[in-house]
Amino acid sequence: MTVREKLTRLRGRIALLGLVGGLLFLVGLVAGTADPEKLAFAIAGSVVLLVAAFELAFGLRCPRCDARIGPAMSWPPARWLGRSKIAECPSCHIDLDSEARG
Ligand SMILES: [Zn+2]
């Protein structure tokens, strides 16, 4: 498995967590209109969503130098500007398509 595949897999898990948080937020918001006590689900969902966003920003780290590369890999404007893939870690310049150790 390459470094990129490893980080993409982790990013997918974090995105799934964010999706669950977002859905929980929406369900809590809709259910909370009828029963205000169910707004607790919306609060819980927003916390899960925030945790996922935090993990996306700070949790994706280079396996060699431990630098945060989540923003470089996940920041949507980079994709919109046509820079969909970073080739290497911005810090230690390890090729992301090389085999990951461990
Ligand atoms: Zn690195």
Residues whose N, C-alpha, C, O or C-beta is under 5 A from the ligand:
A	BS01	ZN	C62 R64 C65 D66 A67 C89 S91 C92 H93
